[in-house]
Amino acid sequence: MASKPSNPASKPITLEAFARDVARRRNEAGPLAIPRNSGTRRTESKKALLRAIKDVGGEW
């Protein structure tokens, strides 16, 4: 049996509206002070992936 929406009268949100809402919330929250992973326990495959990203000009 398929699940039913909790409020069938409400309209679904568009992707564009969702993206605007996310951008607004991020601006309101400001910069987050989450420390980056130190990387001391990375596998060789992860290290190779990050090197490849850096080599093509990406930033991780």
Distance bins in CASP14 RR format, pairs under 12 A and 6 or more apart:
PFRMAT RR
TARGET T0000
AUTHOR 0000-0000-0000
RMODE 2
METHOD distances of the structure
MODEL  1
5 11 0 0 0 0 0 1 0 0 0 0 0
5 12 0 0 0 0 1 0 0 0 0 0 0
11 17 0 0 0 0 0 1 0 0 0 0 0
12 18 0 0 0 0 1 0 0 0 0 0 0
13 19 0 0 0 0 0 1 0 0 0 0 0
13 20 0 0 0 0 0 1 0 0 0 0 0
13 21 1 0 0 1 0 0 0 0 0 0 0
13 22 0 0 0 0 0 1 0 0 0 0 0
14 20 0 0 0 0 1 0 0 0 0 0 0
14 21 0 0 0 0 0 1 0 0 0 0 0
15 21 0 0 0 0 0 1 0 0 0 0 0
15 22 0 0 0 0 0 1 0 0 0 0 0
16 22 0 0 0 0 0 1 0 0 0 0 0
16 23 0 0 0 0 0 1 0 0 0 0 0
17 23 0 0 0 0 0 1 0 0 0 0 0
17 24 0 0 0 0 0 1 0 0 0 0 0
18 24 0 0 0 0 0 1 0 0 0 0 0
18 25 0 0 0 0 0 1 0 0 0 0 0
19 25 0 0 0 0 0 1 0 0 0 0 0
19 26 0 0 0 0 0 1 0 0 0 0 0
20 26 0 0 0 0 0 1 0 0 0 0 0
20 27 0 0 0 0 0 1 0 0 0 0 0
21 27 0 0 0 0 0 1 0 0 0 0 0
21 28 0 0 0 0 0 1 0 0 0 0 0
22 28 0 0 0 0 0 1 0 0 0 0 0
22 29 0 0 0 0 0 1 0 0 0 0 0
23 29 0 0 0 0 0 1 0 0 0 0 0
23 30 0 0 0 0 0 1 0 0 0 0 0
24 30 0 0 0 0 0 1 0 0 0 0 0
25 32 0 0 0 0 0 1 0 0 0 0 0
26 32 0 0 0 0 1 0 0 0 0 0 0
36 59 0 0 0 0 0 1 0 0 0 0 0
36 60 0 0 0 0 1 0 0 0 0 0 0
37 46 0 0 0 0 0 1 0 0 0 0 0
37 50 0 0 0 0 0 1 0 0 0 0 0
37 60 0 0 0 0 0 1 0 0 0 0 0
39 46 0 0 0 0 1 0 0 0 0 0 0
39 47 0 0 0 0 1 0 0 0 0 0 0
39 50 0 0 0 0 1 0 0 0 0 0 0
39 60 0 0 0 0 0 1 0 0 0 0 0
40 46 0 0 0 0 0 1 0 0 0 0 0
40 47 0 0 0 0 0 1 0 0 0 0 0
41 47 0 0 0 0 0 1 0 0 0 0 0
42 48 0 0 0 0 1 0 0 0 0 0 0
42 49 0 0 0 0 1 0 0 0 0 0 0
42 50 1 0 0 1 0 0 0 0 0 0 0
42 51 0 0 0 0 0 1 0 0 0 0 0
42 60 0 0 0 0 0 1 0 0 0 0 0
43 49 0 0 0 0 1 0 0 0 0 0 0
43 50 0 0 0 0 0 1 0 0 0 0 0
44 50 0 0 0 0 0 1 0 0 0 0 0
44 51 0 0 0 0 0 1 0 0 0 0 0
45 51 0 0 0 0 0 1 0 0 0 0 0
45 52 0 0 0 0 0 1 0 0 0 0 0
46 52 0 0 0 0 0 1 0 0 0 0 0
46 53 0 0 0 0 0 1 0 0 0 0 0
46 60 0 0 0 0 0 1 0 0 0 0 0
47 53 0 0 0 0 0 1 0 0 0 0 0
47 54 0 0 0 0 0 1 0 0 0 0 0
47 60 0 0 0 0 0 1 0 0 0 0 0
48 54 0 0 0 0 0 1 0 0 0 0 0
48 55 0 0 0 0 0 1 0 0 0 0 0
49 55 0 0 0 0 0 1 0 0 0 0 0
49 56 0 0 0 0 0 1 0 0 0 0 0
49 58 0 0 0 0 0 1 0 0 0 0 0
49 60 0 0 0 0 1 0 0 0 0 0 0
50 56 0 0 0 0 0 1 0 0 0 0 0
50 57 0 0 0 0 0 1 0 0 0 0 0
50 58 0 0 0 0 1 0 0 0 0 0 0
50 59 0 0 0 0 0 1 0 0 0 0 0
50 60 1 0 1 0 0 0 0 0 0 0 0
51 57 0 0 0 0 0 1 0 0 0 0 0
51 58 0 0 0 0 0 1 0 0 0 0 0
51 60 0 0 0 0 1 0 0 0 0 0 0
52 58 0 0 0 0 1 0 0 0 0 0 0
52 60 0 0 0 0 0 1 0 0 0 0 0
53 59 1 0 0 1 0 0 0 0 0 0 0
53 60 1 0 1 0 0 0 0 0 0 0 0
54 60 1 0 0 1 0 0 0 0 0 0 0
END
